[in-house]
Amino acid sequence: MNSWLVDISLLDICLLSVLGAAFLFQLYFYCRYILSVPIHEHMRQKHLSAQKDEDLPGVSILVCAHNEQVNISSYLHTLLGQDYPRFEVIVVNDSSEDRTQAVLDAYAQSDPRLHLTFIPKDARVGSNKKLGLTLAAKAAQYELLLLTDADCRPMSRQWIRSMVSGLQPDKDIVLGYGGYFVAHGPLNGMIRLDTLFNGLHYMGAAITSRPYMGVGRNLLYRKEFFFSSGGFTAQMNKRAGDDDLFINHVATHRNTAVVACKSSVTWSPMKKSFREWFMQKRRHLGVSTDYRTLSKLHLLSEPLSRGLFYAALILTAILCPLPWVGVAMALFAIRLIGQFVLLNTASRMLGQGHITVPMMVWDILLPLLTLYIMLTNKLYKTNRW
């Protein structure tokens, strides 16, 4: 018998046990949630039947805008230019101090499908965005409400059709994907990887009967469902959470659908500095403490298993005999290759571009940043939405 099998210590057994358990959970996570998204979309497209224009329901697109002059000028025409028979765009001007209103007025004069409203500067509410979306929802003439942001551009003119295609008679919510424009530099790579992973996670969770969030950049739900479920009443005192917190409280495996085709994606410009992204991440994570308990446990399990995997991997490489180091490196290689293949498969499906091996460095650092933000969030006062 080999000496390294005889001389294996209790420490070696503990490290290898933690490494193996973390690896198996990571394998389970990627197969259950990440892989389920392209499989689901492939099957959905396979059984998708074309609808006649006269049979398609009307859609109201809701947008809130605060000092969005540049983005409104750049992206509003992509909403009004959608290839869909019946829709309107409702833009809520949230006390903008730039030329947002002037740009909106110019669009409204040339397109009767654009409707405008506003929030006065002296409005005293916890979240102007939630108030704005509520006002827009009340004013909407159509039953389906499709939400996006002022800085978002649909991937194609078929965006509305694609999102509506996921709405079945027994579904009230459709979760879509909101990506960021591809650019050069490590910050872009980090944000795109983080966004892709989170997007696949929440879509995969919804597909496998555990919906826990959506993104306001690309989200559809029924008007009647929004108001019958209380809308944002329970969260109006919180500045963020108009998308993820609302969905976390009302979404179930019975009422939620997912659309993940390329034509359903919206794109946004990302933050220009690490600090801006960090503050945005802090704001988004600030409402996660109000998620349902099962959702919080679910969200904690993946980064915890990832952290344990890397910690055990490093300690095994330092402290264990060479043959066990080889086993650890084999598990690392299997995880890296599988992760690389699955993320790139999903990324191509969503039109987000390639995920490269150097970007995978953030696979180690992002959970640490997330943990730091969550631990320090109580000391931070969130800014306006």
C-alpha positions as CSV (number, residue, x, y, z in Angstrom):
1,M,0.0,0.0,0.0
2,N,1.3,3.5,-0.8
3,S,2.8,5.4,2.1
4,W,0.7,8.5,1.4
5,L,-2.5,6.4,1.9
6,V,-1.2,5.1,5.3
7,D,0.1,8.4,6.5
8,I,-3.0,10.5,5.7
9,S,-3.7,12.7,8.7
10,L,-6.9,13.9,10.3
11,L,-6.2,17.4,8.8
12,D,-5.9,15.9,5.3
13,I,-9.2,14.0,5.7
14,C,-11.0,17.2,6.9
15,L,-9.6,19.3,4.1
16,L,-10.4,16.8,1.4
17,S,-13.9,16.2,2.9
18,V,-14.7,20.0,2.8
19,L,-13.2,20.2,-0.7
20,G,-15.2,17.3,-2.0
21,A,-18.5,18.5,-0.4
22,A,-18.1,22.0,-1.7
23,F,-17.2,20.6,-5.2
24,L,-20.3,18.4,-5.2
25,F,-22.5,21.4,-4.1
26,Q,-21.0,23.6,-6.8
27,L,-21.6,20.8,-9.4
28,Y,-25.2,20.5,-8.2
29,F,-25.7,24.3,-8.3
30,Y,-24.4,24.7,-11.9
31,C,-26.4,21.8,-13.2
32,R,-29.6,22.7,-11.5
33,Y,-29.7,26.5,-12.0
34,I,-27.2,27.6,-14.6
35,L,-27.7,24.7,-17.1
36,S,-31.5,24.8,-16.7
37,V,-31.7,28.2,-18.4
38,P,-30.4,27.2,-21.9
39,I,-32.3,23.9,-21.7
40,H,-35.5,25.7,-20.7
41,E,-35.2,28.3,-23.5
42,H,-34.4,25.6,-26.1
43,M,-37.5,23.7,-25.1
44,R,-39.6,26.8,-24.9
45,Q,-38.6,27.9,-28.4
46,K,-39.2,24.4,-29.7
47,H,-42.9,24.5,-28.5
48,L,-43.5,28.2,-29.2
49,S,-46.3,28.8,-31.7
50,A,-46.7,32.0,-33.7
51,Q,-49.5,34.4,-32.8
52,K,-51.4,36.6,-35.1
53,D,-51.0,40.3,-34.5
54,E,-54.7,40.7,-33.7
55,D,-54.4,38.1,-31.0
56,L,-51.6,39.7,-29.2
57,P,-52.5,41.6,-25.9
58,G,-51.7,45.3,-25.6
59,V,-48.6,46.3,-23.6
60,S,-47.8,49.4,-21.5
61,I,-44.1,50.0,-21.2
62,L,-43.3,51.9,-17.9
63,V,-40.1,54.0,-17.5
64,C,-39.0,56.3,-14.7
65,A,-36.5,59.0,-15.5
66,H,-34.5,61.2,-13.2
67,N,-32.0,63.5,-15.0
68,E,-31.9,61.2,-18.0
69,Q,-31.7,63.7,-20.8
70,V,-28.8,61.9,-22.5
71,N,-30.2,58.4,-22.1
72,I,-33.8,59.5,-23.2
73,S,-32.3,61.0,-26.3
74,S,-30.3,57.9,-27.0
75,Y,-32.7,55.1,-26.2
76,L,-36.3,56.2,-26.2
77,H,-36.7,55.7,-29.9
78,T,-35.8,52.0,-29.5
79,L,-38.9,51.6,-27.3
80,L,-41.2,53.5,-29.6
81,G,-39.7,51.6,-32.6
82,Q,-40.8,48.2,-31.4
83,D,-42.4,45.8,-33.9
84,Y,-45.6,45.2,-32.0
85,P,-49.2,45.9,-32.9
86,R,-50.5,47.6,-29.7
87,F,-48.4,49.3,-27.1
88,E,-47.7,52.5,-25.4
89,V,-44.8,54.0,-23.5
90,I,-45.4,55.9,-20.2
91,V,-42.5,57.9,-18.9
92,V,-42.5,59.3,-15.4
93,N,-40.3,62.4,-15.0
94,D,-39.0,62.2,-11.5
95,S,-38.2,65.8,-10.7
96,S,-35.4,66.1,-13.3
97,E,-33.2,69.1,-13.2
98,D,-31.8,68.8,-16.7
99,R,-33.5,68.9,-20.1
100,T,-35.3,65.6,-19.6
101,Q,-38.7,67.1,-19.9
102,A,-37.9,69.1,-23.0
103,V,-36.6,65.9,-24.7
104,L,-39.7,64.0,-23.7
105,D,-42.0,66.8,-24.9
106,A,-40.3,66.7,-28.3
107,Y,-40.9,62.9,-28.6
108,A,-44.5,63.2,-27.4
109,Q,-45.4,65.7,-30.1
110,S,-44.3,63.3,-32.8
111,D,-45.6,60.0,-31.4
112,P,-49.0,59.7,-29.7
113,R,-48.1,56.4,-28.1
114,L,-45.8,58.2,-25.7
115,H,-47.5,59.4,-22.5
116,L,-45.9,61.6,-19.9
117,T,-46.4,62.2,-16.2
118,F,-44.2,63.5,-13.4
119,I,-43.4,63.4,-9.7
120,P,-43.2,66.9,-8.1
121,K,-40.0,67.9,-6.4
122,D,-41.6,68.2,-3.0
123,A,-43.0,64.6,-3.0
124,R,-42.3,63.0,0.4
125,V,-42.1,59.3,-0.1
126,G,-39.5,56.7,0.7
127,S,-39.0,55.8,-3.0
128,N,-39.8,58.1,-5.9
129,K,-39.3,55.3,-8.3
130,K,-41.9,53.1,-6.7
131,L,-44.3,56.0,-6.6
132,G,-43.6,56.8,-10.3
133,L,-44.1,53.2,-11.4
134,T,-47.4,53.0,-9.4
135,L,-48.6,56.2,-11.0
136,A,-47.7,54.9,-14.5
137,A,-49.4,51.5,-13.7
138,K,-52.6,53.3,-12.8
139,A,-52.5,55.3,-16.0
140,A,-51.7,52.3,-18.2
141,Q,-54.4,51.5,-20.7
142,Y,-53.2,48.0,-21.2
143,E,-53.3,44.9,-19.0
144,L,-49.6,44.0,-19.4
145,L,-47.0,46.2,-17.8
146,L,-43.5,45.9,-19.2
147,L,-40.8,47.6,-17.1
148,T,-37.4,48.9,-18.2
149,D,-35.1,51.8,-17.3
150,A,-34.4,55.1,-19.1
151,D,-30.8,53.9,-19.9
152,C,-31.9,50.6,-21.4
153,R,-32.0,49.6,-25.1
154,P,-33.8,46.5,-26.2
155,M,-31.7,44.0,-28.1
156,S,-34.1,44.0,-31.1
157,R,-37.4,45.3,-32.3
158,Q,-38.9,42.0,-31.2
159,W,-38.4,42.7,-27.5
160,I,-42.0,43.1,-26.6
161,R,-43.1,40.1,-28.6
162,S,-40.4,38.0,-27.0
163,M,-41.3,39.0,-23.4
164,V,-45.1,38.5,-24.1
165,S,-44.3,35.1,-25.6
166,G,-43.4,33.8,-22.1
167,L,-46.8,34.8,-20.7
168,Q,-49.1,31.8,-20.4
169,P,-52.7,31.9,-19.1
170,D,-51.7,30.8,-15.6
171,K,-48.7,33.1,-15.3
172,D,-48.6,36.7,-14.0
173,I,-44.9,37.5,-14.1
174,V,-42.2,37.1,-16.8
175,L,-38.6,37.5,-15.9
176,G,-36.2,38.8,-18.5
177,Y,-32.5,39.4,-18.7
178,G,-30.9,42.9,-18.5
179,G,-27.2,42.9,-19.7
180,Y,-24.5,45.6,-20.1
181,F,-22.8,46.8,-23.2
182,V,-19.5,45.0,-24.0
183,A,-16.4,47.2,-23.7
184,H,-12.7,46.7,-23.0
185,G,-11.1,46.6,-19.6
186,P,-11.2,44.6,-16.4
187,L,-14.1,46.5,-14.9
188,N,-16.3,45.7,-17.8
189,G,-15.4,42.0,-17.6
190,M,-16.1,41.9,-13.9
191,I,-19.5,43.6,-14.2
192,R,-20.6,41.4,-17.1
193,L,-19.6,38.2,-15.3
194,D,-21.4,39.3,-12.2
195,T,-24.5,40.3,-14.1
196,L,-24.5,37.1,-16.2
197,F,-24.1,34.9,-13.1
198,N,-26.8,36.6,-11.1
199,G,-29.1,36.7,-14.1
200,L,-28.7,33.0,-14.8
201,H,-29.1,32.3,-11.1
202,Y,-32.5,34.1,-10.7
203,M,-33.8,32.8,-14.0
204,G,-32.7,29.3,-13.2
205,A,-34.2,29.5,-9.7
206,A,-37.5,30.5,-11.2
207,I,-37.4,27.7,-13.7
208,T,-36.7,25.2,-11.0
209,S,-39.6,26.5,-8.8
210,R,-37.7,28.9,-6.6
211,P,-38.2,32.4,-7.9
212,Y,-36.6,35.0,-5.7
213,M,-35.9,38.2,-7.8
214,G,-36.1,40.0,-11.1
215,V,-34.6,43.1,-12.6
216,G,-36.4,46.3,-13.3
217,R,-34.5,46.7,-16.6
218,N,-36.6,43.9,-18.1
219,L,-39.6,42.7,-16.2
220,L,-43.3,42.1,-17.2
221,Y,-46.3,41.5,-15.1
222,R,-50.1,41.8,-15.2
223,K,-51.6,45.1,-14.1
224,E,-54.4,43.4,-12.1
225,F,-51.8,41.1,-10.4
226,F,-49.7,44.1,-9.4
227,F,-52.5,45.9,-7.7
228,S,-54.2,42.8,-6.2
229,S,-50.9,41.8,-4.6
230,G,-50.6,45.2,-3.0
231,G,-48.0,46.7,-5.4
232,F,-45.2,48.5,-3.6
233,T,-47.2,49.3,-0.5
234,A,-45.2,47.2,1.8
235,Q,-41.8,48.5,0.4
236,M,-42.6,52.1,-0.2
237,N,-40.4,53.3,2.7
238,K,-37.4,51.6,1.1
239,R,-35.5,53.4,-1.6
240,A,-34.6,50.3,-3.6
241,G,-36.4,47.0,-4.2
242,D,-38.9,48.1,-6.8
243,D,-37.9,45.0,-8.8
244,D,-36.2,42.3,-6.8
245,L,-37.9,42.8,-3.4
246,F,-41.4,43.1,-5.0
247,I,-40.8,39.9,-7.0
248,N,-39.3,38.1,-4.0
249,H,-42.5,38.7,-2.0
250,V,-45.1,37.9,-4.8
251,A,-43.5,35.4,-7.1
252,T,-44.2,31.7,-6.9
253,H,-43.3,28.7,-9.0
254,R,-46.9,28.7,-10.3
255,N,-47.2,32.4,-11.4
256,T,-43.7,33.1,-12.8
257,A,-42.3,32.4,-16.2
258,V,-38.8,33.0,-17.8
259,V,-37.8,34.2,-21.2
260,A,-34.1,34.0,-22.1
261,C,-33.8,34.4,-25.9
262,K,-31.5,36.9,-27.4
263,S,-34.3,39.1,-28.8
264,S,-35.8,39.5,-25.2
265,V,-32.6,41.1,-23.7
266,T,-32.2,44.7,-22.8
267,W,-28.8,46.4,-22.7
268,S,-27.5,49.2,-20.5
269,P,-24.3,51.2,-20.2
270,M,-22.5,50.2,-17.1
271,K,-20.9,52.3,-14.4
272,K,-17.7,54.0,-15.4
273,S,-15.7,53.4,-12.2
274,F,-15.4,50.7,-9.6
275,R,-16.7,53.1,-7.0
276,E,-19.9,53.7,-8.9
277,W,-20.5,50.0,-9.4
278,F,-19.7,49.3,-5.8
279,M,-22.3,51.9,-4.6
280,Q,-24.8,50.4,-7.0
281,K,-24.1,46.9,-5.7
282,R,-24.4,48.1,-2.1
283,R,-27.8,49.7,-2.9
284,H,-29.1,46.5,-4.5
285,L,-27.9,44.3,-1.7
286,G,-29.3,46.6,0.9
287,V,-32.8,45.2,0.4
288,S,-31.7,41.5,0.4
289,T,-32.2,41.5,4.2
290,D,-35.9,41.8,3.6
291,Y,-36.1,38.8,1.3
292,R,-38.0,35.7,2.4
293,T,-36.0,33.5,4.8
294,L,-35.7,30.7,2.3
295,S,-34.5,33.1,-0.3
296,K,-31.8,34.4,2.0
297,L,-30.6,30.8,2.8
298,H,-30.7,30.0,-0.9
299,L,-28.6,33.0,-1.8
300,L,-26.1,32.3,1.0
301,S,-25.5,28.7,0.0
302,E,-23.7,29.3,-3.3
303,P,-21.0,31.9,-2.3
304,L,-20.5,29.9,1.0
305,S,-19.8,26.7,-0.9
306,R,-17.6,28.6,-3.4
307,G,-15.6,30.2,-0.6
308,L,-15.2,26.8,1.2
309,F,-14.1,25.2,-2.1
310,Y,-11.3,27.8,-2.7
311,A,-10.2,27.9,0.9
312,A,-9.9,24.1,1.1
313,L,-8.2,24.0,-2.3
314,I,-5.5,26.4,-1.2
315,L,-4.9,24.7,2.2
316,T,-4.8,21.3,0.5
317,A,-2.2,22.6,-2.0
318,I,-0.1,23.9,1.0
319,L,-0.5,21.2,3.6
320,C,-1.4,17.9,2.0
321,P,0.8,15.2,0.3
322,L,1.5,15.7,-3.4
323,P,-1.0,13.0,-4.6
324,W,-3.8,14.7,-2.7
325,V,-2.8,18.0,-4.2
326,G,-3.2,16.4,-7.6
327,V,-6.8,15.3,-6.7
328,A,-7.6,18.8,-5.6
329,M,-6.2,20.3,-8.8
330,A,-8.3,17.8,-10.8
331,L,-11.4,19.0,-9.0
332,F,-10.5,22.6,-9.7
333,A,-9.9,21.9,-13.4
334,I,-13.3,20.0,-13.7
335,R,-15.1,22.9,-12.0
336,L,-13.3,25.6,-14.1
337,I,-13.9,23.8,-17.4
338,G,-17.5,23.1,-16.6
339,Q,-18.1,26.6,-15.4
340,F,-16.4,28.0,-18.5
341,V,-18.5,25.9,-20.9
342,L,-21.8,26.6,-19.2
343,L,-21.4,30.3,-18.8
344,N,-20.3,30.8,-22.4
345,T,-23.2,28.7,-23.7
346,A,-25.6,30.8,-21.8
347,S,-23.8,34.0,-22.6
348,R,-23.9,33.3,-26.4
349,M,-27.6,32.5,-26.0
350,L,-28.2,35.9,-24.5
351,G,-25.9,37.7,-26.9
352,Q,-23.6,38.9,-24.2
353,G,-20.3,37.9,-25.8
354,H,-17.6,35.5,-24.5
355,I,-16.5,34.9,-21.0
356,T,-12.7,34.5,-20.9
357,V,-10.5,32.6,-18.5
358,P,-8.9,35.7,-17.0
359,M,-12.4,37.0,-16.1
360,M,-12.7,33.9,-13.9
361,V,-10.4,35.5,-11.4
362,W,-13.5,37.5,-10.3
363,D,-15.0,34.1,-9.4
364,I,-12.9,34.3,-6.2
365,L,-13.1,38.0,-5.5
366,L,-16.8,38.8,-6.2
367,P,-18.2,36.7,-3.3
368,L,-15.7,38.4,-0.9
369,L,-16.9,41.8,-2.1
370,T,-20.5,40.8,-1.8
371,L,-19.9,39.5,1.8
372,Y,-18.1,42.8,2.7
373,I,-21.0,44.8,1.3
374,M,-23.6,42.8,3.2
375,L,-21.7,43.1,6.5
376,T,-21.3,46.8,6.2
377,N,-24.6,47.8,4.6
378,K,-26.2,48.7,7.9
379,L,-23.6,51.5,8.3
380,Y,-24.4,52.9,5.0
381,K,-27.3,55.2,4.0
382,T,-28.5,54.4,0.5
383,N,-28.7,57.2,-2.0
384,R,-31.7,58.1,-4.1
385,W,-32.8,55.2,-6.3
